[in-house]
Structures are given as C-alpha cells and as structure tokens.
Amino acid sequence: MRVSLKAVVVIGAVMLLTWTSATQARDVVIGYSGRTIAEMPFAWGSRKGFFKEANLDVKMIYMSTSIAAKGLMSGDVDYSTAMGGTLRAAIAGAPLIGIYSMFKAQMYLVAQARFKQVADLKGKTVGISVFGGAYDLVARTILKHHGLDPEKQVTLLQIGDSRTLYSALAAGTIDSAILGPPYDIKPNWRVTIVCSTHRRSFDMPFSGLATSKKKLQQDRAEVKAIVRGLERIRRYIAANRAKRKAFVKQFLNLNDKEARLSVAQMVKSFRDTGRTTDEAVVDFIDTTLRSTKQKAGTIKSSDIVDWSVTTEVIRELDKEKK
C-alpha cells in the first residue's frame, strides 16, 4: 500500500497534537489567605517543581478565606491552605473537607510590654483577624484557659491580617493581639509574648490543606499527588537547613535573625503524621459552635476531615525511604 508524503505529515501532526494534549500539565489552583510561615512550604513546593512529576501546574493565588471556600464549592478553586476557615464552613454545612495538616498551631497572644500575664488583660482589647476565624478561636481558648471570659472581661476587636494586627499593636492602638510567625518575633521593645499555643490544648487543625468532598471523591488521584508533593517538600525543608533559611528570608522579607527564628519555629511545629487527633478535631468543632453561637448538633470529626489520603502517602514515602 502506497502512502503519500502528505498523508504521513497529516498523520504525524495528529499524533503529535494528541500526545501534547495528553501530556499537557493540568492546572491546579491553591488559594492562600496570607503570606506567612505557614504558606511558605506550599509556595516553595510549587516553585521547586514538587508537583510536576504528577503533571500538575500548581498556581498559588491569594484570596480571602471566605472566597476560597466559595471557590472550592464552585470548582474554581481546587484546594485551600486556610484549613481552619474551610472547616468552619464545613461545620456550617458546606460540602468541604480537611485532608492534610502540616503544622501544629503557631499562634501567640502578644501584648504591650506592661502586661506580664494573660490575667492582666482583663478589661483590655485583644485584636483578632476576623470573628469566627482561627485567631478568634485561639484568642477565646487562651483567655478561657487563663480564667477570663472573652465575652465579658475583654473586648475582641476585628482588625485584619497578621501584618495589620502587628502594626496596630506596635502603634499602641490595641492592648494585645493574636499573631503568628514571623510577626511574633519581630523586634519591638513595646510588646511581649504572654502566651503561646505550643501545647496539646491548642492542637487544632488550623494550617494545612482542604478541598471539596466532590474533589476528594471524584479526583482522588490528583488529591493524592498534591498531598504527596506537600509531604515531600515538608521533609525536604526539615532536612535542608541552609536552603530553607534562605527561602524564608526571601519569601517573608526577613533579616537573618528573623529568618533563623522563624525557620526554627516552623520545623518545630511540623507534624510527622500529617493529621491532628480526633480529639483535637472534636475540640475544634465545639469551640467553633460556641464562638459562632451555633446550636450544638451531631457533627462528627469524620464529617469535616478525612486523613485517609494523607495516611496512604506517608506510609508510601516512609516505605520508599527504607
């Protein structure tokens, strides 16, 4: 059978287009709500190509927690790093789910230097990001733990993100605020840390990765690829001190000392398991319901988190390491 050169060219072009289409990287949108130490691994993982082996082109896009939650439900956003906010939406009935927790809580109650302990804040102001948000929950938990009623004995003020909170605190316009790295270690003689969340009672699922239940059910392979990339970058960061310090310094615009302290806090806060305990999730649900004045229902931890993909990934990576 004779085949013309033109036919060969046409067939070859069709094959090339088919191959290109099949191998073209798939766009994945991850929403993040702040440029903090908690977002650094996600950004670094994307820049270093930890998702490319799965043929995924990950785009980190800044957006508010509420917009991210709406985007997850509409399908315009694939994942959100604001897991705390996403889980609060899930508690309210949104079809969203937490799938990976990289950090233990990294938040601090920072106050003007004249306040030496949490009890000194009675009748004073405490700045938070947004009512019903992660900082709000941490503030209420810390205050109650130290004997103060957050509804009656302090004034909670909705200020904005960590940078805005720090600026207000440094300027003296508020008495105290909930802050996370790197703003808790920014040098300022006017403020002092009066309480941190580095204890079991604050082991809540604030920082990690969340998605829609539909995405988890219908595209589990992609979800697993994303979690695998994140867990690999977490391990890479833990093992490469000099490189992680240099990236943190550039990513957060810190000096050497601030970068070193921030990195130390970040590595200390890493979770080796990629998940929180069921008890911590239950505490999170209860605290959210109380702070938002929702009626207690029959919400279970399995309604808002599913660690099964993360458990598979960690087991596989541990096996590969051996």
MARVO-893424 format. One record per residue (C-alpha): z, y, x; residue in one letter. Coordinates in Angstrom, 2 decimals. Each point is the difference from the previous one (the first is absolute). Layout:
% residues N
NODE        Z        Y        X  residuo
NODE        Z        Y        X        A
...
% end
This chain:
% residues 322
NODE        Z        Y        X  residuo
NODE     0.00     0.00     0.00        M
NODE    -1.05     3.38     1.37        R
NODE     2.40     2.91    -0.35        V
NODE    -1.15     3.54     0.69        S
NODE     1.80     2.30     2.41        L
NODE     0.70     2.37    -2.90        K
NODE     1.72    -2.77    -1.92        A
NODE     2.15    -0.84     3.01        V
NODE     1.03     3.62     0.37        V
NODE     0.88     0.29    -3.69        V
NODE     2.01    -3.23     0.07        I
NODE     1.79     1.13     3.14        G
NODE     0.86     3.38    -1.52        A
NODE     1.40    -1.64    -3.11        V
NODE     2.12    -2.37     2.11        M
NODE     1.26     2.92     2.10        L
NODE     0.96     2.03    -3.06        L
NODE     1.76    -3.00    -1.52        T
NODE     1.93    -0.67     3.22        W
NODE     0.95     3.68     0.37        T
NODE     1.21     0.17    -3.59        S
NODE     2.06    -3.15     0.47        A
NODE     1.65     1.21     3.19        T
NODE     0.49     3.66    -0.89        Q
NODE     3.66     0.95     0.27        A
NODE     1.80     0.26    -3.29        R
NODE     1.71     3.32    -0.72        D
NODE     3.74    -0.16    -0.63        V
NODE     2.03     3.06    -1.01        V
NODE     3.70     0.19     0.92        I
NODE     1.89     2.97    -1.41        G
NODE     2.88     1.52     1.94        Y
NODE     2.30     2.82    -1.08        S
NODE     1.27     1.45     3.28        G
NODE    -0.61     0.16     3.72        R
NODE     3.19    -1.71     1.16        T
NODE     1.04    -2.79     2.34        I
NODE    -0.34    -2.45    -2.91        A
NODE    -3.74     0.74    -0.32        E
NODE    -0.69    -0.20     3.74        M
NODE    -0.63    -3.79     0.18        P
NODE    -2.47     0.19    -2.89        F
NODE    -1.98     2.79     1.67        A
NODE     0.09    -1.71     3.42        W
NODE    -1.05    -3.33    -1.46        G
NODE    -3.01     1.68    -1.61        S
NODE    -0.98     1.90     3.16        R
NODE     0.34    -3.03     2.29        K
NODE    -2.16    -2.17    -2.23        G
NODE     2.61    -2.54    -1.08        F
NODE    -1.82    -0.39    -3.32        F
NODE    -3.55    -0.23     1.33        K
NODE     0.23    -3.71     0.75        E
NODE     0.20    -0.46    -3.77        A
NODE    -3.01     2.33    -0.41        N
NODE     2.10     2.70    -1.66        L
NODE    -0.49     3.73     0.53        D
NODE     3.47     1.40    -0.75        V
NODE     0.25     3.67    -0.94        K
NODE     3.43     1.67    -0.03        M
NODE     0.00     2.79    -2.60        I
NODE     2.86     2.43    -0.62        Y
NODE     1.11     0.23    -3.63        M
NODE     3.17     0.41    -2.03        S
NODE     1.92    -3.09    -1.06        T
NODE    -0.88     0.54    -3.66        S
NODE    -3.72     0.38     0.73        I
NODE     0.10    -3.14     2.15        A
NODE     1.60    -1.96    -2.84        A
NODE    -2.66     1.22    -2.45        K
NODE    -2.70    -0.83     2.55        G
NODE     1.32    -3.54     0.39        L
NODE    -0.19    -0.52    -3.75        M
NODE    -3.52     1.45    -0.29        S
NODE    -1.27    -1.86     3.06        G
NODE    -0.89     3.19     1.91        D
NODE     2.80    -0.76     2.48        V
NODE     0.49    -3.50     1.39        D
NODE     3.46     0.29     1.56        Y
NODE     2.85     2.49     0.36        S
NODE     2.53     0.36     2.80        T
NODE     2.37     1.77    -2.41        A
NODE     1.47    -3.27    -1.16        M
NODE     3.18     1.55    -1.38        G
NODE    -1.92     2.29    -2.32        G
NODE    -2.38    -2.77    -0.99        T
NODE     2.86    -2.33    -0.85        L
NODE     1.62     2.68    -2.15        R
NODE    -3.27     0.18    -1.94        A
NODE     0.08    -3.80    -0.29        A
NODE     3.54     0.17    -1.39        I
NODE    -1.30     2.43    -2.63        A
NODE    -2.66    -2.54    -0.99        G
NODE    -2.98     0.67     2.28        A
NODE    -1.87    -3.18     1.11        P
NODE     0.80     0.56     3.68        L
NODE     1.65    -2.20     2.61        I
NODE     1.61     0.31     3.44        G
NODE    -1.41    -2.49     2.52        I
NODE     1.23     0.92     3.50        Y
NODE     3.03     1.84     1.38        S
NODE    -0.31     1.08     3.63        M
NODE     3.17     2.09     0.36        F
NODE     3.60     0.04    -1.02        K
NODE     0.99     3.35    -1.51        A
NODE    -0.27     2.82     2.54        Q
NODE     1.73     2.89    -1.72        M
NODE     2.89     2.27     0.83        Y
NODE     2.21     2.48    -1.78        L
NODE    -0.22     3.02     2.30        V
NODE     2.22     3.04    -0.62        A
NODE     0.84     3.42     1.37        Q
NODE     2.23    -0.39     3.05        A
NODE     3.10     1.27    -1.82        R
NODE     0.01    -3.18    -2.11        F
NODE     1.48    -2.91     1.94        K
NODE    -0.03    -2.74    -2.65        Q
NODE    -1.63    -0.80    -3.31        V
NODE     3.14     0.94    -1.97        A
NODE    -0.32     3.57     1.32        D
NODE    -3.15     0.42    -2.13        L
NODE     1.95     0.14    -3.27        K
NODE    -1.34     2.97    -1.97        G
NODE    -2.90     0.48     2.45        K
NODE    -3.76    -0.51    -0.09        T
NODE    -1.94    -3.07     1.10        V
NODE    -3.76     0.29     0.45        G
NODE    -2.27    -2.88    -1.02        I
NODE    -3.76    -0.43    -0.20        S
NODE    -0.44    -0.69    -3.72        V
NODE     2.24    -1.14    -2.83        F
NODE    -0.26    -3.76    -0.45        G
NODE    -1.47    -0.35     3.50        G
NODE     1.22    -2.00     2.97        A
NODE     1.96     2.94     1.47        Y
NODE     1.65     0.57    -3.38        D
NODE     1.09    -3.64    -0.17        L
NODE     1.36     0.09     3.56        V
NODE     1.88     3.25    -0.68        A
NODE     1.65    -1.42    -3.11        R
NODE     0.88    -3.25     1.76        T
NODE     1.57     1.77     3.00        I
NODE     1.94     2.45    -2.16        L
NODE     1.38    -2.73    -2.26        K
NODE     0.88    -2.14     3.00        H
NODE     2.14     2.88     1.29        H
NODE     1.67     0.77    -3.31        G
NODE    -2.10     2.90    -1.29        L
NODE    -1.62     0.05    -3.43        D
NODE    -3.61     1.17     0.59        P
NODE    -0.23     1.24    -3.60        E
NODE     3.17     2.11    -0.01        K
NODE     1.31     0.68     3.50        Q
NODE    -3.16     1.05     1.88        V
NODE    -3.24     1.74    -0.89        T
NODE    -3.14    -1.97     0.75        L
NODE    -2.97     2.28     0.67        L
NODE    -3.63    -1.13    -0.08        Q
NODE    -1.50     1.63     3.11        I
NODE    -3.07    -1.93     1.20        G
NODE    -1.01    -2.21     2.91        D
NODE     2.01    -0.58     3.19        S
NODE    -1.51     2.96     1.83        R
NODE     0.88     2.39    -2.83        T
NODE     3.50    -1.48    -0.31        L
NODE     0.61     0.43     3.71        Y
NODE    -1.23     3.59    -0.05        S
NODE     2.29     0.85    -2.93        A
NODE     2.97    -1.65     1.70        L
NODE    -0.66     1.68     3.36        A
NODE    -0.32     3.37    -1.75        A
NODE     3.35    -0.51    -1.74        G
NODE    -1.37     0.24    -3.54        T
NODE     1.48    -3.41    -0.90        I
NODE     3.22    -1.63     1.17        D
NODE    -1.37    -3.47     0.69        S
NODE    -3.06    -2.19    -0.47        A
NODE    -1.27    -3.54     0.20        I
NODE    -2.34    -0.29     2.98        L
NODE    -1.92    -2.73     1.78        G
NODE    -1.39    -0.26     3.55        P
NODE    -0.99     2.09     1.84        P
NODE     1.76     2.86    -1.80        Y
NODE     3.44    -1.55     0.39        D
NODE    -0.23     0.37     3.80        I
NODE    -1.65     3.42     0.20        K
NODE     2.29     2.11     2.23        P
NODE     1.97     2.55    -1.99        N
NODE     3.58     0.99     0.71        W
NODE     0.46     1.11    -3.63        R
NODE    -0.21    -3.50    -1.53        V
NODE     1.62    -3.38     0.48        T
NODE    -0.46    -3.53    -1.36        I
NODE     2.91    -0.91    -2.26        V
NODE    -1.25    -3.37    -1.24        C
NODE    -2.85    -2.44     0.73        S
NODE    -1.53    -2.85    -1.98        T
NODE     0.17    -2.51     2.86        H
NODE     2.26    -2.40    -1.83        R
NODE    -0.46    -2.88    -2.44        R
NODE     0.99     2.05    -3.06        S
NODE    -3.19     2.08     0.43        F
NODE    -2.39    -2.90     0.54        D
NODE    -2.45     1.11    -2.67        M
NODE    -3.81    -0.43    -0.05        P
NODE    -1.03     3.58     0.76        F
NODE    -2.68    -0.34     2.68        S
NODE    -2.77    -2.57     0.01        G
NODE    -3.10    -0.86    -1.96        L
NODE    -0.65    -0.28    -3.72        A
NODE    -3.06    -0.72    -2.08        T
NODE    -0.98    -0.82    -3.56        S
NODE     0.76    -3.37    -1.54        K
NODE    -3.71    -0.25    -0.78        K
NODE    -0.92     0.41     3.68        K
NODE     2.54    -2.63     1.05        L
NODE    -1.28    -2.47    -2.59        Q
NODE    -3.73     0.58     0.42        Q
NODE    -0.35     0.88     3.69        D
NODE     2.76    -1.90     1.75        R
NODE    -2.14    -0.56     3.12        A
NODE    -0.34     3.75     0.58        E
NODE     3.70     0.55    -0.68        V
NODE     0.82    -2.65     2.57        K
NODE    -2.36     1.57     2.56        A
NODE     1.66     3.40    -0.44        I
NODE     3.53    -1.44     0.32        V
NODE    -1.09    -2.00     3.04        R
NODE    -1.35     3.13     1.67        G
NODE     3.22     1.90    -0.70        L
NODE     2.23    -2.78     1.27        E
NODE    -2.11    -0.29     3.15        R
NODE     0.27     3.74     0.70        I
NODE     3.76    -0.18    -0.61        R
NODE     0.29    -2.70     2.64        R
NODE    -2.32     1.90     2.33        Y
NODE     2.13     3.13    -0.31        I
NODE     3.19    -1.95     0.66        A
NODE    -1.49    -1.45     3.21        A
NODE    -1.65     3.14     1.44        N
NODE     2.59     2.68     0.73        R
NODE    -2.13     2.47     1.96        A
NODE    -2.98    -0.11    -2.37        K
NODE     2.12     0.38    -3.14        R
NODE     1.81     3.02     1.44        K
NODE    -3.28     1.69     0.91        A
NODE    -1.46    -0.57    -3.47        F
NODE     3.15     1.17    -1.81        V
NODE     0.06     3.14     2.15        K
NODE    -3.58     0.82    -0.97        Q
NODE     0.20    -1.15    -3.63        F
NODE     3.14     2.00    -0.85        L
NODE    -0.44     2.81     2.56        N
NODE     3.31    -0.71     1.75        L
NODE     1.29     0.70     3.49        N
NODE     0.94    -2.87     2.34        D
NODE     3.64    -0.22    -1.07        K
NODE    -0.79     0.15    -3.72        E
NODE    -2.71    -2.64     0.39        A
NODE     2.35    -2.31     1.93        R
NODE     2.78     0.32    -2.58        L
NODE    -2.38    -0.42    -2.94        S
NODE    -1.55    -3.12     1.50        V
NODE     3.44    -1.49     0.68        A
NODE     0.98     0.55    -3.65        Q
NODE    -3.29    -1.43    -1.23        M
NODE     0.23    -3.22     2.02        V
NODE     3.66    -0.42    -0.95        K
NODE    -0.97     0.28    -3.66        S
NODE    -2.83    -2.55     0.11        F
NODE     0.36    -2.99    -2.30        R
NODE    -0.93    -3.32     1.61        D
NODE    -0.32    -1.63    -3.42        T
NODE    -2.25     2.60    -1.65        G
NODE     2.17     0.02    -3.10        R
NODE     3.33     1.12    -1.40        T
NODE     2.54    -2.30    -1.59        T
NODE    -0.06    -0.70    -3.73        D
NODE     3.44     1.63    -0.23        E
NODE    -1.38     3.20     1.53        A
NODE    -2.84     0.09    -2.52        V
NODE     2.46    -0.49    -2.87        V
NODE     2.10     2.88     1.38        D
NODE    -3.15     2.11     0.16        F
NODE    -0.81    -0.78    -3.63        I
NODE     3.53     0.81    -1.17        D
NODE     0.18     3.26     2.00        T
NODE    -3.41     1.09    -1.29        T
NODE     0.93    -0.66    -3.61        L
NODE     3.23     1.99     0.36        R
NODE    -1.55     2.95     1.85        S
NODE    -2.86     0.34    -2.46        T
NODE     2.27    -0.65    -3.00        K
NODE    -2.12    -2.91    -1.16        Q
NODE     1.56    -2.71    -2.09        K
NODE     0.97    -3.14     1.88        A
NODE    -2.43    -2.75    -0.92        G
NODE    -0.88    -3.46     1.18        T
NODE    -2.00     1.00     3.08        I
NODE     0.15    -2.62     2.75        K
NODE    -0.76     0.43     3.69        S
NODE    -3.09    -2.20    -0.44        S
NODE    -1.34     2.53    -2.51        D
NODE    -0.42     2.68     2.65        I
NODE    -0.37    -1.85     3.34        V
NODE    -1.91    -3.06     1.18        D
NODE     0.59    -0.97     3.63        W
NODE    -2.11    -3.18    -0.08        S
NODE    -2.97     1.42     1.97        V
NODE     2.30     1.50     2.61        T
NODE     1.88    -3.29     0.37        T
NODE    -3.30    -1.82     0.61        E
NODE    -1.16     2.56     2.56        V
NODE     3.23    -0.03     2.01        I
NODE     0.10    -3.80     0.03        R
NODE    -3.62    -0.14     1.25        E
NODE     0.52     2.67     2.70        L
NODE     3.17    -1.69     1.22        D
NODE    -1.90    -3.28     0.23        K
NODE    -2.87     1.66     1.94        E
NODE     2.50     1.52     2.44        K
NODE     1.31    -3.45     0.87        K
% end
